[in-house]
Every structure is written in C-alpha cells, then in structure tokens.
C-alpha cells in the first residue's frame, strides 16, 4: 500500500505561517520596553562646579581654607562619569557608578593658613606660592527594589554605599615645627593626607516614561552619622532625561548636586572637609 505525500504547494502556507510566527517572536524579544532591560550602561562627560573647604588641626592650631578661593584650584572641571545597572529581576536592580576628579594648582595664596598634623605643623604665609593638589574618586554602589512598577512609572527604594578615596597635598615655603621641635623656615615644605572608606546611603529613585522612547527620572540619597571618632553628612540628588534613538542606544542629559561634610576627631588631631560639586552631564547609554 503506497503512502500519499501532500504537494509542496499545499504545504507552503503552513511553512510561511511558522516563519512569520518566528519573526514575530524574534521582534517581540528584541523590543525592550520601559523597565525591561537586563543591563544598562551610561557613559558621559560631567561638567562640575566645586566648592571645597578643608581643615587639618591639632594642638598647634589649624585653619579652614577654601581650595578654590584661597589656593587657586579650578572651580569647574569636566570629567568622565559612568554607571552600570544590572536588573537581575523585574523589581530588583544593582547600580554601580564612577566619578574621578583630579585637580592641582600653583598659585599665590591670598591668606595665611596653618596645617597641623602628627608629622608636624606647617604655617604657610600669605603671598607665597603654594602647590596644591586635591584628588577625589567616588564609586557609588546601590541596590534598588521597585515597590511600585507599571508600564510607565517605576519607584524604588535604594540602599548602598559610596566608596570614596581622596588625597590633599600642599607644598611651598612654610615655617615647619616638627613634633617636639622648634619652628624653622623651609623653602620647599610638603605635606599630604589621604583618606578612603565606605559611606552608607539610603534613598529613593523614580523613573517615568513620557513616551515609549522618552523617559525622565531621578534619585535622592542621604546619609548622616555620628559614631565614635567620625561624623558626617552626605546628600546626593540627581535628575535626568533620556531619549532612546533605537531599542538599544540612547542619549541623555542629567544634573547632579552632591554635598559631603566629614570630620574625624582623633583627640589631639582633627581632619574636617566640606566638599560640594554640582553640574550637568551629557551621555550615551546602551541597554540589552
């Protein structure tokens, strides 16, 4: 008994239907809607305006000095900023950022100031040339849980740490008093201090899709601590708007305001810094 095979022409509609369905599914998978990306990467340039005051004090005194007004550090600088977001579940995200500022100046200081450290006391007179450097690196790491999420609006609570690394150095003609010694003029005295560590932060983040391609959003984070030798306040606010040119590539503009006020009291010696920067950022972003 022979088996009858259907003509190829009669089978074409079913083959075409399968291909069409596969293409439709592929397109659906390729489309990335609001809040559906698994990874998102932002890379941009940040134009920042600074206001920095630093004080290193001890038994022999110490003066709070403005790094921009008194010592001539640039009040504005353009630097790289990056941020990577991993959405490992629909309502769960991990965000990793990076900023780094490196500033230096050689200027005639317009006021005298004293730096008192465990290595000695440095008295810099007004009218002398001072070499100053101030480096600041910030790596914010945070976790966000979206307690409210729709096709257009997402609101999340966040918790994380801001890891900071900073270095400040002075060099120039000064009167130096070593511990237990007598003051003496030094033509090229130099002193540098470094500090690093994590600062916990808590905040809220919101994003809204005005259209399928145009989003707006922002975050607010805060930290305050008085514990043992340390005390400080940190405030971080950001707003941004994004436009997706394709499903995978977009451009955006953001504004950030960041303020940190820290002090470390070691009994005889204290270090204090108030550091603020704010500015606009333009960036490209990629999602998949």
GUVEXMI-425120 format. One record per residue (C-alpha): residue number from 1; x, y, z. Coordinates in steps of 0.02 Angstrom, whole numbers. Layout:
residues N
<miza pos="NUM" east="X" north="Y" up="Z"/>
...
This chain:
residues 288
<miza pos="1" east="0" north="0" up="0"/>
<miza pos="2" east="76" north="166" up="-54"/>
<miza pos="3" east="78" north="323" up="55"/>
<miza pos="4" east="15" north="486" up="-22"/>
<miza pos="5" east="127" north="640" up="3"/>
<miza pos="6" east="45" north="813" up="2"/>
<miza pos="7" east="104" north="926" up="-138"/>
<miza pos="8" east="237" north="1054" up="-89"/>
<miza pos="9" east="124" north="1197" up="-143"/>
<miza pos="10" east="-10" north="1144" up="-21"/>
<miza pos="11" east="118" north="1145" up="121"/>
<miza pos="12" east="186" north="1321" up="87"/>
<miza pos="13" east="53" north="1415" up="187"/>
<miza pos="14" east="94" north="1317" up="345"/>
<miza pos="15" east="282" north="1343" up="321"/>
<miza pos="16" east="253" north="1529" up="292"/>
<miza pos="17" east="148" north="1537" up="448"/>
<miza pos="18" east="285" north="1458" up="553"/>
<miza pos="19" east="417" north="1577" up="484"/>
<miza pos="20" east="303" north="1726" up="513"/>
<miza pos="21" east="272" north="1672" up="692"/>
<miza pos="22" east="459" north="1652" up="723"/>
<miza pos="23" east="494" north="1825" up="655"/>
<miza pos="24" east="356" north="1898" up="762"/>
<miza pos="25" east="425" north="1815" up="917"/>
<miza pos="26" east="601" north="1874" up="875"/>
<miza pos="27" east="540" north="2053" up="855"/>
<miza pos="28" east="447" north="2042" up="1020"/>
<miza pos="29" east="603" north="1981" up="1108"/>
<miza pos="30" east="708" north="2119" up="1029"/>
<miza pos="31" east="592" north="2257" up="1087"/>
<miza pos="32" east="644" north="2324" up="1257"/>
<miza pos="33" east="507" north="2415" up="1348"/>
<miza pos="34" east="514" north="2534" up="1495"/>
<miza pos="35" east="597" north="2449" up="1643"/>
<miza pos="36" east="628" north="2286" up="1549"/>
<miza pos="37" east="815" north="2297" up="1510"/>
<miza pos="38" east="932" north="2174" up="1595"/>
<miza pos="39" east="1088" north="2283" up="1579"/>
<miza pos="40" east="1106" north="2470" up="1551"/>
<miza pos="41" east="1269" north="2565" up="1531"/>
<miza pos="42" east="1289" north="2755" up="1536"/>
<miza pos="43" east="1450" north="2839" up="1478"/>
<miza pos="44" east="1466" north="3028" up="1478"/>
<miza pos="45" east="1556" north="3188" up="1519"/>
<miza pos="46" east="1517" north="3282" up="1680"/>
<miza pos="47" east="1546" north="3470" up="1693"/>
<miza pos="48" east="1558" north="3507" up="1878"/>
<miza pos="49" east="1568" north="3663" up="1986"/>
<miza pos="50" east="1662" north="3643" up="2152"/>
<miza pos="51" east="1660" north="3722" up="2324"/>
<miza pos="52" east="1788" north="3640" up="2441"/>
<miza pos="53" east="1845" north="3684" up="2617"/>
<miza pos="54" east="1974" north="3580" up="2712"/>
<miza pos="55" east="2045" north="3593" up="2888"/>
<miza pos="56" east="2183" north="3491" up="2972"/>
<miza pos="57" east="2200" north="3545" up="3152"/>
<miza pos="58" east="2291" north="3493" up="3310"/>
<miza pos="59" east="2365" north="3563" up="3471"/>
<miza pos="60" east="2455" north="3699" up="3373"/>
<miza pos="61" east="2301" north="3758" up="3278"/>
<miza pos="62" east="2233" north="3732" up="3105"/>
<miza pos="63" east="2143" north="3841" up="2979"/>
<miza pos="64" east="1993" north="3803" up="2869"/>
<miza pos="65" east="2044" north="3852" up="2694"/>
<miza pos="66" east="1947" north="3864" up="2530"/>
<miza pos="67" east="2038" north="3765" up="2398"/>
<miza pos="68" east="1963" north="3867" up="2256"/>
<miza pos="69" east="1960" north="4045" up="2325"/>
<miza pos="70" east="2119" north="4043" up="2430"/>
<miza pos="71" east="2230" north="3917" up="2340"/>
<miza pos="72" east="2176" north="3934" up="2159"/>
<miza pos="73" east="2107" north="3762" up="2118"/>
<miza pos="74" east="1991" north="3765" up="1967"/>
<miza pos="75" east="1811" north="3791" up="2020"/>
<miza pos="76" east="1750" north="3691" up="1872"/>
<miza pos="77" east="1810" north="3536" up="1781"/>
<miza pos="78" east="1747" north="3413" up="1651"/>
<miza pos="79" east="1773" north="3231" up="1692"/>
<miza pos="80" east="1713" north="3057" up="1645"/>
<miza pos="81" east="1562" north="2980" up="1729"/>
<miza pos="82" east="1499" north="2802" up="1706"/>
<miza pos="83" east="1357" north="2698" up="1776"/>
<miza pos="84" east="1311" north="2515" up="1752"/>
<miza pos="85" east="1140" north="2445" up="1802"/>
<miza pos="86" east="1101" north="2260" up="1815"/>
<miza pos="87" east="916" north="2217" up="1830"/>
<miza pos="88" east="925" north="2037" up="1889"/>
<miza pos="89" east="737" north="2026" up="1919"/>
<miza pos="90" east="591" north="2136" up="1862"/>
<miza pos="91" east="589" north="2235" up="2027"/>
<miza pos="92" east="771" north="2216" up="2081"/>
<miza pos="93" east="922" north="2316" up="2021"/>
<miza pos="94" east="1104" north="2341" up="2066"/>
<miza pos="95" east="1188" north="2504" up="2012"/>
<miza pos="96" east="1375" north="2541" up="2004"/>
<miza pos="97" east="1441" north="2717" up="1966"/>
<miza pos="98" east="1609" north="2801" up="1946"/>
<miza pos="99" east="1672" north="2981" up="1961"/>
<miza pos="100" east="1852" north="3041" up="1972"/>
<miza pos="101" east="1915" north="3219" up="1992"/>
<miza pos="102" east="2099" north="3266" up="1994"/>
<miza pos="103" east="2141" north="3450" up="2020"/>
<miza pos="104" east="2303" north="3541" up="2052"/>
<miza pos="105" east="2360" north="3722" up="2056"/>
<miza pos="106" east="2512" north="3831" up="2080"/>
<miza pos="107" east="2457" north="3999" up="2145"/>
<miza pos="108" east="2498" north="4141" up="2264"/>
<miza pos="109" east="2389" north="4111" up="2417"/>
<miza pos="110" east="2292" north="4264" up="2471"/>
<miza pos="111" east="2288" north="4219" up="2656"/>
<miza pos="112" east="2397" north="4129" up="2782"/>
<miza pos="113" east="2343" north="3961" up="2848"/>
<miza pos="114" east="2404" north="3825" up="2966"/>
<miza pos="115" east="2405" north="3637" up="2938"/>
<miza pos="116" east="2436" north="3538" up="3097"/>
<miza pos="117" east="2464" north="3350" up="3080"/>
<miza pos="118" east="2551" north="3212" up="3176"/>
<miza pos="119" east="2702" north="3241" up="3063"/>
<miza pos="120" east="2717" north="3423" up="3113"/>
<miza pos="121" east="2642" north="3596" up="3099"/>
<miza pos="122" east="2653" north="3692" up="2934"/>
<miza pos="123" east="2622" north="3880" up="2931"/>
<miza pos="124" east="2601" north="3948" up="2754"/>
<miza pos="125" east="2611" north="4138" up="2747"/>
<miza pos="126" east="2501" north="4244" up="2635"/>
<miza pos="127" east="2583" north="4300" up="2474"/>
<miza pos="128" east="2687" north="4143" up="2449"/>
<miza pos="129" east="2670" north="4020" up="2306"/>
<miza pos="130" east="2583" north="3859" up="2356"/>
<miza pos="131" east="2571" north="3699" up="2254"/>
<miza pos="132" east="2404" north="3616" up="2293"/>
<miza pos="133" east="2328" north="3454" up="2234"/>
<miza pos="134" east="2160" north="3378" up="2276"/>
<miza pos="135" east="2103" north="3210" up="2207"/>
<miza pos="136" east="1931" north="3137" up="2233"/>
<miza pos="137" east="1863" north="2971" up="2172"/>
<miza pos="138" east="1686" north="2912" up="2208"/>
<miza pos="139" east="1614" north="2739" up="2172"/>
<miza pos="140" east="1429" north="2732" up="2220"/>
<miza pos="141" east="1358" north="2555" up="2236"/>
<miza pos="142" east="1173" north="2533" up="2273"/>
<miza pos="143" east="1032" north="2407" up="2270"/>
<miza pos="144" east="856" north="2459" up="2221"/>
<miza pos="145" east="689" north="2374" up="2249"/>
<miza pos="146" east="542" north="2439" up="2146"/>
<miza pos="147" east="395" north="2438" up="2265"/>
<miza pos="148" east="286" north="2521" up="2132"/>
<miza pos="149" east="303" north="2471" up="1948"/>
<miza pos="150" east="189" north="2497" up="1799"/>
<miza pos="151" east="217" north="2511" up="1611"/>
<miza pos="152" east="252" north="2698" up="1632"/>
<miza pos="153" east="308" north="2729" up="1811"/>
<miza pos="154" east="435" north="2645" up="1925"/>
<miza pos="155" east="475" north="2698" up="2103"/>
<miza pos="156" east="611" north="2610" up="2203"/>
<miza pos="157" east="689" north="2619" up="2374"/>
<miza pos="158" east="879" north="2609" up="2374"/>
<miza pos="159" east="1017" north="2563" up="2496"/>
<miza pos="160" east="1203" north="2560" up="2464"/>
<miza pos="161" east="1374" north="2631" up="2497"/>
<miza pos="162" east="1476" north="2773" up="2421"/>
<miza pos="163" east="1657" north="2719" up="2422"/>
<miza pos="164" east="1769" north="2874" up="2420"/>
<miza pos="165" east="1955" north="2896" up="2401"/>
<miza pos="166" east="2033" north="3067" up="2424"/>
<miza pos="167" east="2205" north="3146" up="2435"/>
<miza pos="168" east="2254" north="3325" up="2475"/>
<miza pos="169" east="2430" north="3393" up="2469"/>
<miza pos="170" east="2518" north="3560" up="2497"/>
<miza pos="171" east="2695" north="3611" up="2450"/>
<miza pos="172" east="2784" north="3778" up="2463"/>
<miza pos="173" east="2881" north="3894" up="2576"/>
<miza pos="174" east="2824" north="3869" up="2756"/>
<miza pos="175" east="2877" north="3878" up="2937"/>
<miza pos="176" east="2884" north="3697" up="2995"/>
<miza pos="177" east="2877" north="3640" up="3175"/>
<miza pos="178" east="2913" north="3454" up="3195"/>
<miza pos="179" east="2835" north="3362" up="3343"/>
<miza pos="180" east="2930" north="3416" up="3499"/>
<miza pos="181" east="3046" north="3527" up="3396"/>
<miza pos="182" east="3071" north="3711" up="3359"/>
<miza pos="183" east="2996" north="3806" up="3212"/>
<miza pos="184" east="3109" north="3837" up="3064"/>
<miza pos="185" east="3079" north="3907" up="2888"/>
<miza pos="186" east="3082" north="3778" up="2748"/>
<miza pos="187" east="3089" north="3834" up="2567"/>
<miza pos="188" east="3000" north="3683" up="2496"/>
<miza pos="189" east="2896" north="3602" up="2632"/>
<miza pos="190" east="2769" north="3471" up="2578"/>
<miza pos="191" east="2627" north="3384" up="2668"/>
<miza pos="192" east="2493" north="3264" up="2602"/>
<miza pos="193" east="2349" north="3172" up="2683"/>
<miza pos="194" east="2241" north="3031" up="2614"/>
<miza pos="195" east="2076" north="2956" up="2668"/>
<miza pos="196" east="1960" north="2822" up="2599"/>
<miza pos="197" east="1813" north="2718" up="2653"/>
<miza pos="198" east="1629" north="2674" up="2629"/>
<miza pos="199" east="1484" north="2787" up="2674"/>
<miza pos="200" east="1313" north="2702" up="2684"/>
<miza pos="201" east="1168" north="2790" up="2597"/>
<miza pos="202" east="980" north="2769" up="2589"/>
<miza pos="203" east="867" north="2845" up="2458"/>
<miza pos="204" east="727" north="2839" up="2333"/>
<miza pos="205" east="729" north="2830" up="2143"/>
<miza pos="206" east="590" north="2865" up="2017"/>
<miza pos="207" east="577" north="2846" up="1828"/>
<miza pos="208" east="433" north="2892" up="1712"/>
<miza pos="209" east="405" north="2855" up="1527"/>
<miza pos="210" east="328" north="3009" up="1444"/>
<miza pos="211" east="327" north="2912" up="1279"/>
<miza pos="212" east="396" north="2740" up="1234"/>
<miza pos="213" east="561" north="2825" up="1188"/>
<miza pos="214" east="569" north="2975" up="1306"/>
<miza pos="215" east="599" north="2948" up="1493"/>
<miza pos="216" east="629" north="3063" up="1642"/>
<miza pos="217" east="691" north="3014" up="1814"/>
<miza pos="218" east="798" north="3050" up="1963"/>
<miza pos="219" east="856" north="2997" up="2135"/>
<miza pos="220" east="885" north="3069" up="2308"/>
<miza pos="221" east="1007" north="2989" up="2432"/>
<miza pos="222" east="1056" north="3039" up="2608"/>
<miza pos="223" east="1171" north="2983" up="2748"/>
<miza pos="224" east="1205" north="3052" up="2921"/>
<miza pos="225" east="1316" north="2978" up="3055"/>
<miza pos="226" east="1390" north="3023" up="3224"/>
<miza pos="227" east="1487" north="2872" up="3284"/>
<miza pos="228" east="1648" north="2855" up="3383"/>
<miza pos="229" east="1780" north="2967" up="3301"/>
<miza pos="230" east="1678" north="3001" up="3144"/>
<miza pos="231" east="1537" north="3116" up="3099"/>
<miza pos="232" east="1468" north="3169" up="2932"/>
<miza pos="233" east="1326" north="3210" up="2816"/>
<miza pos="234" east="1304" north="3161" up="2635"/>
<miza pos="235" east="1169" north="3220" up="2514"/>
<miza pos="236" east="1155" north="3164" up="2333"/>
<miza pos="237" east="1020" north="3224" up="2213"/>
<miza pos="238" east="1005" north="3191" up="2027"/>
<miza pos="239" east="878" north="3220" up="1888"/>
<miza pos="240" east="894" north="3161" up="1708"/>
<miza pos="241" east="803" north="3140" up="1544"/>
<miza pos="242" east="837" north="3002" up="1417"/>
<miza pos="243" east="788" north="2980" up="1236"/>
<miza pos="244" east="808" north="2809" up="1154"/>
<miza pos="245" east="861" north="2825" up="972"/>
<miza pos="246" east="839" north="2637" up="949"/>
<miza pos="247" east="791" north="2494" up="1064"/>
<miza pos="248" east="972" north="2481" up="1117"/>
<miza pos="249" east="1054" north="2654" up="1101"/>
<miza pos="250" east="1001" north="2816" up="1183"/>
<miza pos="251" east="1063" north="2988" up="1235"/>
<miza pos="252" east="1029" north="3088" up="1390"/>
<miza pos="253" east="1058" north="3244" up="1494"/>
<miza pos="254" east="1071" north="3246" up="1683"/>
<miza pos="255" east="1104" north="3365" up="1828"/>
<miza pos="256" east="1187" north="3310" up="1992"/>
<miza pos="257" east="1206" north="3400" up="2158"/>
<miza pos="258" east="1321" north="3317" up="2285"/>
<miza pos="259" east="1373" north="3377" up="2458"/>
<miza pos="260" east="1479" north="3291" up="2589"/>
<miza pos="261" east="1531" north="3357" up="2759"/>
<miza pos="262" east="1650" north="3243" up="2855"/>
<miza pos="263" east="1758" north="3257" up="3010"/>
<miza pos="264" east="1873" north="3136" up="3100"/>
<miza pos="265" east="1918" north="3178" up="3280"/>
<miza pos="266" east="2069" north="3083" up="3347"/>
<miza pos="267" east="2079" north="3182" up="3509"/>
<miza pos="268" east="2234" north="3288" up="3482"/>
<miza pos="269" east="2209" north="3296" up="3293"/>
<miza pos="270" east="2056" north="3327" up="3187"/>
<miza pos="271" east="2026" north="3323" up="3000"/>
<miza pos="272" east="1872" north="3406" up="2926"/>
<miza pos="273" east="1814" north="3430" up="2747"/>
<miza pos="274" east="1661" north="3507" up="2667"/>
<miza pos="275" east="1652" north="3463" up="2485"/>
<miza pos="276" east="1515" north="3508" up="2361"/>
<miza pos="277" east="1502" north="3488" up="2174"/>
<miza pos="278" east="1359" north="3506" up="2052"/>
<miza pos="279" east="1339" north="3514" up="1866"/>
<miza pos="280" east="1270" north="3447" up="1703"/>
<miza pos="281" east="1311" north="3286" up="1615"/>
<miza pos="282" east="1284" north="3231" up="1435"/>
<miza pos="283" east="1296" north="3045" up="1400"/>
<miza pos="284" east="1263" north="2900" up="1284"/>
<miza pos="285" east="1182" north="2742" up="1350"/>
<miza pos="286" east="1160" north="2564" up="1295"/>
<miza pos="287" east="1036" north="2432" up="1353"/>
<miza pos="288" east="1003" north="2250" up="1316"/>
